[in-house]
Amino acid sequence: MDSLSQKRSFQNKIVAPESLPGFQDVPYNPLSRKLLSKHFVQISVWMLAVFSFCGYMFFNQQRDELIAGIAIGAILIFCFLYINAWKMQKVYGYCLRERDIIYRRGYITTSTTVISFNRIQHVSISRGILDKFLNISTLKIFTAGGSGSDISIPGLAPEIAQNLKEALIQKISEDDGGKV
């Protein structure tokens, strides 16, 4: 087929928005409840540090009103952080579909990221000290042109993270025609 024939056969048909598949309707897999424990531990460590500082300042005869104001403000902030972590746990979710992976987070403003397999460059699993203690992992998915991971799915059981990684690598190799 010559280039003139290719130009004549080129088509770019209109797609009606209502015919597009919706990502809102998919059944999301929840993240492990251990992720909530991780968030609570992290918040508690910061809270301990702030209240230790307030106690130090109080016992060194600093301005009591200022210390009381800082402590009250800290209590309010930490209450918000605990409630935020609890509400976020209910919203976190991921879904692996035929051609893409979806990750949802946020309850005030929900953020949903959809990445097609043909854009994925690299997949890795990370585990920090607290993650190892709680037996959870974070799956990181990198796409072309990104400086960091485009999706980071925390709070996965290590087996699930490994299975997802292997499934994504399999999908990537299928999209590349078997070349890895």
Biotite code that builds the C-alpha atoms (Angstrom):
import biotite.structure as struc

atoms = struc.array([
    struc.Atom([0.000, 0.000, 0.000], chain_id="A", res_id=1, res_name="MET", atom_name="CA", element="C"),
    struc.Atom([1.517, 3.321, -1.016], chain_id="A", res_id=2, res_name="ASP", atom_name="CA", element="C"),
    struc.Atom([1.418, 6.457, 1.165], chain_id="A", res_id=3, res_name="SER", atom_name="CA", element="C"),
    struc.Atom([-1.423, 8.008, -0.861], chain_id="A", res_id=4, res_name="LEU", atom_name="CA", element="C"),
    struc.Atom([-3.606, 4.943, -0.243], chain_id="A", res_id=5, res_name="SER", atom_name="CA", element="C"),
    struc.Atom([-2.746, 5.038, 3.445], chain_id="A", res_id=6, res_name="GLN", atom_name="CA", element="C"),
    struc.Atom([-3.817, 8.693, 3.658], chain_id="A", res_id=7, res_name="LYS", atom_name="CA", element="C"),
    struc.Atom([-7.122, 7.888, 1.964], chain_id="A", res_id=8, res_name="ARG", atom_name="CA", element="C"),
    struc.Atom([-7.813, 4.923, 4.268], chain_id="A", res_id=9, res_name="SER", atom_name="CA", element="C"),
    struc.Atom([-7.046, 6.880, 7.442], chain_id="A", res_id=10, res_name="PHE", atom_name="CA", element="C"),
    struc.Atom([-10.117, 7.375, 9.593], chain_id="A", res_id=11, res_name="GLN", atom_name="CA", element="C"),
    struc.Atom([-10.614, 9.158, 12.870], chain_id="A", res_id=12, res_name="ASN", atom_name="CA", element="C"),
    struc.Atom([-14.171, 8.395, 13.926], chain_id="A", res_id=13, res_name="LYS", atom_name="CA", element="C"),
    struc.Atom([-16.030, 10.332, 16.598], chain_id="A", res_id=14, res_name="ILE", atom_name="CA", element="C"),
    struc.Atom([-16.590, 8.512, 19.881], chain_id="A", res_id=15, res_name="VAL", atom_name="CA", element="C"),
    struc.Atom([-19.686, 9.420, 21.874], chain_id="A", res_id=16, res_name="ALA", atom_name="CA", element="C"),
    struc.Atom([-18.798, 10.165, 25.544], chain_id="A", res_id=17, res_name="PRO", atom_name="CA", element="C"),
    struc.Atom([-21.736, 8.082, 26.788], chain_id="A", res_id=18, res_name="GLU", atom_name="CA", element="C"),
    struc.Atom([-20.322, 4.993, 25.032], chain_id="A", res_id=19, res_name="SER", atom_name="CA", element="C"),
    struc.Atom([-17.030, 5.161, 26.949], chain_id="A", res_id=20, res_name="LEU", atom_name="CA", element="C"),
    struc.Atom([-16.576, 2.697, 29.800], chain_id="A", res_id=21, res_name="PRO", atom_name="CA", element="C"),
    struc.Atom([-16.777, 4.266, 33.251], chain_id="A", res_id=22, res_name="GLY", atom_name="CA", element="C"),
    struc.Atom([-14.025, 3.695, 35.786], chain_id="A", res_id=23, res_name="PHE", atom_name="CA", element="C"),
    struc.Atom([-16.336, 4.775, 38.615], chain_id="A", res_id=24, res_name="GLN", atom_name="CA", element="C"),
    struc.Atom([-18.421, 1.617, 38.291], chain_id="A", res_id=25, res_name="ASP", atom_name="CA", element="C"),
    struc.Atom([-15.638, -0.919, 38.801], chain_id="A", res_id=26, res_name="VAL", atom_name="CA", element="C"),
    struc.Atom([-15.430, -2.979, 41.996], chain_id="A", res_id=27, res_name="PRO", atom_name="CA", element="C"),
    struc.Atom([-12.378, -1.658, 43.842], chain_id="A", res_id=28, res_name="TYR", atom_name="CA", element="C"),
    struc.Atom([-10.258, -3.975, 45.971], chain_id="A", res_id=29, res_name="ASN", atom_name="CA", element="C"),
    struc.Atom([-9.745, -2.455, 49.436], chain_id="A", res_id=30, res_name="PRO", atom_name="CA", element="C"),
    struc.Atom([-6.305, -2.027, 50.966], chain_id="A", res_id=31, res_name="LEU", atom_name="CA", element="C"),
    struc.Atom([-5.268, -3.867, 54.114], chain_id="A", res_id=32, res_name="SER", atom_name="CA", element="C"),
    struc.Atom([-6.547, -2.533, 57.460], chain_id="A", res_id=33, res_name="ARG", atom_name="CA", element="C"),
    struc.Atom([-2.920, -2.700, 58.555], chain_id="A", res_id=34, res_name="LYS", atom_name="CA", element="C"),
    struc.Atom([-2.362, 0.473, 56.524], chain_id="A", res_id=35, res_name="LEU", atom_name="CA", element="C"),
    struc.Atom([-4.631, 2.284, 58.994], chain_id="A", res_id=36, res_name="LEU", atom_name="CA", element="C"),
    struc.Atom([-2.488, 0.945, 61.839], chain_id="A", res_id=37, res_name="SER", atom_name="CA", element="C"),
    struc.Atom([0.610, 2.249, 60.049], chain_id="A", res_id=38, res_name="LYS", atom_name="CA", element="C"),
    struc.Atom([-0.929, 5.709, 59.705], chain_id="A", res_id=39, res_name="HIS", atom_name="CA", element="C"),
    struc.Atom([-1.992, 5.717, 63.371], chain_id="A", res_id=40, res_name="PHE", atom_name="CA", element="C"),
    struc.Atom([1.534, 4.767, 64.479], chain_id="A", res_id=41, res_name="VAL", atom_name="CA", element="C"),
    struc.Atom([3.071, 7.514, 62.316], chain_id="A", res_id=42, res_name="GLN", atom_name="CA", element="C"),
    struc.Atom([0.651, 10.128, 63.675], chain_id="A", res_id=43, res_name="ILE", atom_name="CA", element="C"),
    struc.Atom([1.255, 8.941, 67.248], chain_id="A", res_id=44, res_name="SER", atom_name="CA", element="C"),
    struc.Atom([5.041, 9.271, 66.871], chain_id="A", res_id=45, res_name="VAL", atom_name="CA", element="C"),
    struc.Atom([4.649, 12.882, 65.712], chain_id="A", res_id=46, res_name="TRP", atom_name="CA", element="C"),
    struc.Atom([2.158, 13.538, 68.499], chain_id="A", res_id=47, res_name="MET", atom_name="CA", element="C"),
    struc.Atom([4.596, 12.172, 71.081], chain_id="A", res_id=48, res_name="LEU", atom_name="CA", element="C"),
    struc.Atom([7.347, 14.424, 69.712], chain_id="A", res_id=49, res_name="ALA", atom_name="CA", element="C"),
    struc.Atom([5.150, 17.552, 69.821], chain_id="A", res_id=50, res_name="VAL", atom_name="CA", element="C"),
    struc.Atom([3.864, 16.876, 73.340], chain_id="A", res_id=51, res_name="PHE", atom_name="CA", element="C"),
    struc.Atom([7.380, 16.038, 74.547], chain_id="A", res_id=52, res_name="SER", atom_name="CA", element="C"),
    struc.Atom([8.492, 19.439, 73.263], chain_id="A", res_id=53, res_name="PHE", atom_name="CA", element="C"),
    struc.Atom([5.517, 21.128, 74.984], chain_id="A", res_id=54, res_name="CYS", atom_name="CA", element="C"),
    struc.Atom([6.332, 19.316, 78.244], chain_id="A", res_id=55, res_name="GLY", atom_name="CA", element="C"),
    struc.Atom([9.980, 20.338, 78.007], chain_id="A", res_id=56, res_name="TYR", atom_name="CA", element="C"),
    struc.Atom([9.006, 23.964, 77.405], chain_id="A", res_id=57, res_name="MET", atom_name="CA", element="C"),
    struc.Atom([6.454, 23.895, 80.262], chain_id="A", res_id=58, res_name="PHE", atom_name="CA", element="C"),
    struc.Atom([8.944, 22.531, 82.794], chain_id="A", res_id=59, res_name="PHE", atom_name="CA", element="C"),
    struc.Atom([11.581, 25.066, 81.748], chain_id="A", res_id=60, res_name="ASN", atom_name="CA", element="C"),
    struc.Atom([9.262, 27.887, 82.861], chain_id="A", res_id=61, res_name="GLN", atom_name="CA", element="C"),
    struc.Atom([8.473, 29.218, 79.418], chain_id="A", res_id=62, res_name="GLN", atom_name="CA", element="C"),
    struc.Atom([5.314, 31.210, 78.751], chain_id="A", res_id=63, res_name="ARG", atom_name="CA", element="C"),
    struc.Atom([2.536, 28.902, 79.940], chain_id="A", res_id=64, res_name="ASP", atom_name="CA", element="C"),
    struc.Atom([-0.151, 30.537, 77.750], chain_id="A", res_id=65, res_name="GLU", atom_name="CA", element="C"),
    struc.Atom([1.905, 29.977, 74.628], chain_id="A", res_id=66, res_name="LEU", atom_name="CA", element="C"),
    struc.Atom([2.589, 26.353, 75.533], chain_id="A", res_id=67, res_name="ILE", atom_name="CA", element="C"),
    struc.Atom([-1.117, 25.776, 76.311], chain_id="A", res_id=68, res_name="ALA", atom_name="CA", element="C"),
    struc.Atom([-2.076, 27.300, 72.940], chain_id="A", res_id=69, res_name="GLY", atom_name="CA", element="C"),
    struc.Atom([0.415, 25.104, 71.104], chain_id="A", res_id=70, res_name="ILE", atom_name="CA", element="C"),
    struc.Atom([-0.837, 22.011, 72.962], chain_id="A", res_id=71, res_name="ALA", atom_name="CA", element="C"),
    struc.Atom([-4.499, 22.779, 72.205], chain_id="A", res_id=72, res_name="ILE", atom_name="CA", element="C"),
    struc.Atom([-3.687, 23.459, 68.550], chain_id="A", res_id=73, res_name="GLY", atom_name="CA", element="C"),
    struc.Atom([-1.703, 20.221, 68.382], chain_id="A", res_id=74, res_name="ALA", atom_name="CA", element="C"),
    struc.Atom([-4.584, 18.249, 69.908], chain_id="A", res_id=75, res_name="ILE", atom_name="CA", element="C"),
    struc.Atom([-6.963, 19.609, 67.270], chain_id="A", res_id=76, res_name="LEU", atom_name="CA", element="C"),
    struc.Atom([-4.533, 18.881, 64.443], chain_id="A", res_id=77, res_name="ILE", atom_name="CA", element="C"),
    struc.Atom([-3.845, 15.349, 65.652], chain_id="A", res_id=78, res_name="PHE", atom_name="CA", element="C"),
    struc.Atom([-7.581, 14.648, 66.075], chain_id="A", res_id=79, res_name="CYS", atom_name="CA", element="C"),
    struc.Atom([-8.073, 15.764, 62.472], chain_id="A", res_id=80, res_name="PHE", atom_name="CA", element="C"),
    struc.Atom([-5.175, 13.551, 61.311], chain_id="A", res_id=81, res_name="LEU", atom_name="CA", element="C"),
    struc.Atom([-6.602, 10.464, 63.060], chain_id="A", res_id=82, res_name="TYR", atom_name="CA", element="C"),
    struc.Atom([-10.077, 11.072, 61.602], chain_id="A", res_id=83, res_name="ILE", atom_name="CA", element="C"),
    struc.Atom([-8.546, 11.747, 58.177], chain_id="A", res_id=84, res_name="ASN", atom_name="CA", element="C"),
    struc.Atom([-6.574, 8.480, 58.239], chain_id="A", res_id=85, res_name="ALA", atom_name="CA", element="C"),
    struc.Atom([-9.681, 6.554, 59.301], chain_id="A", res_id=86, res_name="TRP", atom_name="CA", element="C"),
    struc.Atom([-11.849, 8.080, 56.541], chain_id="A", res_id=87, res_name="LYS", atom_name="CA", element="C"),
    struc.Atom([-9.136, 7.618, 53.896], chain_id="A", res_id=88, res_name="MET", atom_name="CA", element="C"),
    struc.Atom([-8.925, 3.904, 54.691], chain_id="A", res_id=89, res_name="GLN", atom_name="CA", element="C"),
    struc.Atom([-12.542, 3.483, 53.582], chain_id="A", res_id=90, res_name="LYS", atom_name="CA", element="C"),
    struc.Atom([-11.864, 5.091, 50.187], chain_id="A", res_id=91, res_name="VAL", atom_name="CA", element="C"),
    struc.Atom([-8.527, 3.569, 49.158], chain_id="A", res_id=92, res_name="TYR", atom_name="CA", element="C"),
    struc.Atom([-8.923, 0.978, 46.435], chain_id="A", res_id=93, res_name="GLY", atom_name="CA", element="C"),
    struc.Atom([-7.419, -0.479, 43.297], chain_id="A", res_id=94, res_name="TYR", atom_name="CA", element="C"),
    struc.Atom([-8.706, -2.483, 40.358], chain_id="A", res_id=95, res_name="CYS", atom_name="CA", element="C"),
    struc.Atom([-6.793, -4.457, 37.761], chain_id="A", res_id=96, res_name="LEU", atom_name="CA", element="C"),
    struc.Atom([-8.666, -4.604, 34.447], chain_id="A", res_id=97, res_name="ARG", atom_name="CA", element="C"),
    struc.Atom([-7.899, -6.105, 31.021], chain_id="A", res_id=98, res_name="GLU", atom_name="CA", element="C"),
    struc.Atom([-5.965, -3.110, 29.739], chain_id="A", res_id=99, res_name="ARG", atom_name="CA", element="C"),
    struc.Atom([-5.229, -0.905, 32.753], chain_id="A", res_id=100, res_name="ASP", atom_name="CA", element="C"),
    struc.Atom([-4.907, -0.518, 36.499], chain_id="A", res_id=101, res_name="ILE", atom_name="CA", element="C"),
    struc.Atom([-6.927, 1.986, 38.529], chain_id="A", res_id=102, res_name="ILE", atom_name="CA", element="C"),
    struc.Atom([-6.053, 3.447, 41.938], chain_id="A", res_id=103, res_name="TYR", atom_name="CA", element="C"),
    struc.Atom([-8.504, 5.576, 43.958], chain_id="A", res_id=104, res_name="ARG", atom_name="CA", element="C"),
    struc.Atom([-7.854, 7.679, 47.070], chain_id="A", res_id=105, res_name="ARG", atom_name="CA", element="C"),
    struc.Atom([-9.330, 10.688, 48.883], chain_id="A", res_id=106, res_name="GLY", atom_name="CA", element="C"),
    struc.Atom([-12.688, 11.333, 50.488], chain_id="A", res_id=107, res_name="TYR", atom_name="CA", element="C"),
    struc.Atom([-13.101, 15.118, 50.337], chain_id="A", res_id=108, res_name="ILE", atom_name="CA", element="C"),
    struc.Atom([-11.683, 15.303, 46.844], chain_id="A", res_id=109, res_name="THR", atom_name="CA", element="C"),
    struc.Atom([-11.377, 11.868, 45.294], chain_id="A", res_id=110, res_name="THR", atom_name="CA", element="C"),
    struc.Atom([-8.394, 11.261, 43.046], chain_id="A", res_id=111, res_name="SER", atom_name="CA", element="C"),
    struc.Atom([-8.473, 8.361, 40.627], chain_id="A", res_id=112, res_name="THR", atom_name="CA", element="C"),
    struc.Atom([-5.479, 7.385, 38.497], chain_id="A", res_id=113, res_name="THR", atom_name="CA", element="C"),
    struc.Atom([-5.871, 5.064, 35.507], chain_id="A", res_id=114, res_name="VAL", atom_name="CA", element="C"),
    struc.Atom([-2.730, 3.775, 33.814], chain_id="A", res_id=115, res_name="ILE", atom_name="CA", element="C"),
    struc.Atom([-2.873, 1.599, 30.713], chain_id="A", res_id=116, res_name="SER", atom_name="CA", element="C"),
    struc.Atom([-0.424, -1.290, 30.571], chain_id="A", res_id=117, res_name="PHE", atom_name="CA", element="C"),
    struc.Atom([1.259, -0.035, 27.410], chain_id="A", res_id=118, res_name="ASN", atom_name="CA", element="C"),
    struc.Atom([2.476, 3.047, 29.338], chain_id="A", res_id=119, res_name="ARG", atom_name="CA", element="C"),
    struc.Atom([4.036, 1.116, 32.229], chain_id="A", res_id=120, res_name="ILE", atom_name="CA", element="C"),
    struc.Atom([7.838, 1.025, 32.161], chain_id="A", res_id=121, res_name="GLN", atom_name="CA", element="C"),
    struc.Atom([8.703, -0.502, 35.512], chain_id="A", res_id=122, res_name="HIS", atom_name="CA", element="C"),
    struc.Atom([7.025, -2.022, 38.583], chain_id="A", res_id=123, res_name="VAL", atom_name="CA", element="C"),
    struc.Atom([8.605, -2.365, 42.030], chain_id="A", res_id=124, res_name="SER", atom_name="CA", element="C"),
    struc.Atom([7.678, -3.326, 45.577], chain_id="A", res_id=125, res_name="ILE", atom_name="CA", element="C"),
    struc.Atom([8.963, -1.462, 48.620], chain_id="A", res_id=126, res_name="SER", atom_name="CA", element="C"),
    struc.Atom([8.736, -2.168, 52.337], chain_id="A", res_id=127, res_name="ARG", atom_name="CA", element="C"),
    struc.Atom([9.910, 0.099, 55.120], chain_id="A", res_id=128, res_name="GLY", atom_name="CA", element="C"),
    struc.Atom([10.648, -0.941, 58.695], chain_id="A", res_id=129, res_name="ILE", atom_name="CA", element="C"),
    struc.Atom([7.073, -0.326, 59.842], chain_id="A", res_id=130, res_name="LEU", atom_name="CA", element="C"),
    struc.Atom([5.763, -2.100, 56.727], chain_id="A", res_id=131, res_name="ASP", atom_name="CA", element="C"),
    struc.Atom([7.838, -5.180, 57.557], chain_id="A", res_id=132, res_name="LYS", atom_name="CA", element="C"),
    struc.Atom([6.581, -5.144, 61.144], chain_id="A", res_id=133, res_name="PHE", atom_name="CA", element="C"),
    struc.Atom([2.953, -4.883, 59.965], chain_id="A", res_id=134, res_name="LEU", atom_name="CA", element="C"),
    struc.Atom([3.554, -7.298, 57.057], chain_id="A", res_id=135, res_name="ASN", atom_name="CA", element="C"),
    struc.Atom([2.426, -4.919, 54.288], chain_id="A", res_id=136, res_name="ILE", atom_name="CA", element="C"),
    struc.Atom([4.012, -3.680, 51.046], chain_id="A", res_id=137, res_name="SER", atom_name="CA", element="C"),
    struc.Atom([3.762, -0.779, 48.622], chain_id="A", res_id=138, res_name="THR", atom_name="CA", element="C"),
    struc.Atom([3.469, -1.465, 44.896], chain_id="A", res_id=139, res_name="LEU", atom_name="CA", element="C"),
    struc.Atom([5.028, 1.308, 42.788], chain_id="A", res_id=140, res_name="LYS", atom_name="CA", element="C"),
    struc.Atom([4.190, 1.653, 39.114], chain_id="A", res_id=141, res_name="ILE", atom_name="CA", element="C"),
    struc.Atom([6.350, 3.863, 36.881], chain_id="A", res_id=142, res_name="PHE", atom_name="CA", element="C"),
    struc.Atom([5.354, 5.163, 33.455], chain_id="A", res_id=143, res_name="THR", atom_name="CA", element="C"),
    struc.Atom([7.282, 6.745, 30.620], chain_id="A", res_id=144, res_name="ALA", atom_name="CA", element="C"),
    struc.Atom([8.312, 10.338, 31.263], chain_id="A", res_id=145, res_name="GLY", atom_name="CA", element="C"),
    struc.Atom([7.693, 10.327, 34.992], chain_id="A", res_id=146, res_name="GLY", atom_name="CA", element="C"),
    struc.Atom([10.372, 11.238, 37.522], chain_id="A", res_id=147, res_name="SER", atom_name="CA", element="C"),
    struc.Atom([8.750, 9.234, 40.322], chain_id="A", res_id=148, res_name="GLY", atom_name="CA", element="C"),
    struc.Atom([6.208, 6.476, 40.560], chain_id="A", res_id=149, res_name="SER", atom_name="CA", element="C"),
    struc.Atom([2.911, 7.351, 38.934], chain_id="A", res_id=150, res_name="ASP", atom_name="CA", element="C"),
    struc.Atom([0.945, 5.075, 41.231], chain_id="A", res_id=151, res_name="ILE", atom_name="CA", element="C"),
    struc.Atom([2.000, 3.984, 44.684], chain_id="A", res_id=152, res_name="SER", atom_name="CA", element="C"),
    struc.Atom([-0.451, 1.500, 46.178], chain_id="A", res_id=153, res_name="ILE", atom_name="CA", element="C"),
    struc.Atom([0.349, 1.145, 49.900], chain_id="A", res_id=154, res_name="PRO", atom_name="CA", element="C"),
    struc.Atom([-1.000, -1.380, 52.377], chain_id="A", res_id=155, res_name="GLY", atom_name="CA", element="C"),
    struc.Atom([-0.971, -4.498, 50.233], chain_id="A", res_id=156, res_name="LEU", atom_name="CA", element="C"),
    struc.Atom([-0.266, -7.920, 51.670], chain_id="A", res_id=157, res_name="ALA", atom_name="CA", element="C"),
    struc.Atom([3.187, -8.962, 50.363], chain_id="A", res_id=158, res_name="PRO", atom_name="CA", element="C"),
    struc.Atom([1.690, -11.900, 48.426], chain_id="A", res_id=159, res_name="GLU", atom_name="CA", element="C"),
    struc.Atom([-0.876, -9.660, 46.749], chain_id="A", res_id=160, res_name="ILE", atom_name="CA", element="C"),
    struc.Atom([1.786, -7.065, 45.893], chain_id="A", res_id=161, res_name="ALA", atom_name="CA", element="C"),
    struc.Atom([3.982, -9.777, 44.362], chain_id="A", res_id=162, res_name="GLN", atom_name="CA", element="C"),
    struc.Atom([1.046, -11.248, 42.399], chain_id="A", res_id=163, res_name="ASN", atom_name="CA", element="C"),
    struc.Atom([0.070, -7.808, 41.089], chain_id="A", res_id=164, res_name="LEU", atom_name="CA", element="C"),
    struc.Atom([3.676, -7.091, 40.106], chain_id="A", res_id=165, res_name="LYS", atom_name="CA", element="C"),
    struc.Atom([3.919, -10.385, 38.211], chain_id="A", res_id=166, res_name="GLU", atom_name="CA", element="C"),
    struc.Atom([0.547, -9.792, 36.507], chain_id="A", res_id=167, res_name="ALA", atom_name="CA", element="C"),
    struc.Atom([1.617, -6.298, 35.442], chain_id="A", res_id=168, res_name="LEU", atom_name="CA", element="C"),
    struc.Atom([4.951, -7.554, 34.119], chain_id="A", res_id=169, res_name="ILE", atom_name="CA", element="C"),
    struc.Atom([3.081, -10.243, 32.175], chain_id="A", res_id=170, res_name="GLN", atom_name="CA", element="C"),
    struc.Atom([0.709, -7.619, 30.706], chain_id="A", res_id=171, res_name="LYS", atom_name="CA", element="C"),
    struc.Atom([3.661, -5.370, 29.793], chain_id="A", res_id=172, res_name="ILE", atom_name="CA", element="C"),
    struc.Atom([5.422, -8.217, 27.984], chain_id="A", res_id=173, res_name="SER", atom_name="CA", element="C"),
    struc.Atom([2.193, -9.082, 26.099], chain_id="A", res_id=174, res_name="GLU", atom_name="CA", element="C"),
    struc.Atom([1.849, -5.453, 24.963], chain_id="A", res_id=175, res_name="ASP", atom_name="CA", element="C"),
    struc.Atom([5.482, -5.456, 23.798], chain_id="A", res_id=176, res_name="ASP", atom_name="CA", element="C"),
    struc.Atom([4.849, -8.531, 21.673], chain_id="A", res_id=177, res_name="GLY", atom_name="CA", element="C"),
    struc.Atom([6.616, -10.848, 24.094], chain_id="A", res_id=178, res_name="GLY", atom_name="CA", element="C"),
    struc.Atom([9.757, -8.697, 24.353], chain_id="A", res_id=179, res_name="LYS", atom_name="CA", element="C"),
    struc.Atom([10.824, -7.875, 27.902], chain_id="A", res_id=180, res_name="VAL", atom_name="CA", element="C"),
])
